[in-house]
Amino acid sequence: GLAIALVLDQMLTLTPVQRGQMYLFASLPPAVFSFIVAESYKQEPDKVAGIVMLGNLAALGFVPLGLWMGL
């Protein structure tokens, strides 16, 4: 997500607030959406919940990085 945000930052003209929001959003894990889709289609929601947990743990590092890049 952060790599795509970096590319988009070079291509788009954004205000500082918009730029910060883009990097913050890019650093967040897609947790809830992934679980809802897995539950809806009965595709191992328990395994997805475990992956979501790992994504949230990774966010502890990526969210500060995204904030640093955006600000």
Secondary structure, DSSP 4 states (H G I P E B T S, - for coil): -HHHHHHHHHHS---HHHHHHHHHHHHS--HHHHHHHHHHTTS-HHHHHHHHHHHHHHHHHHHHHHHHHH-
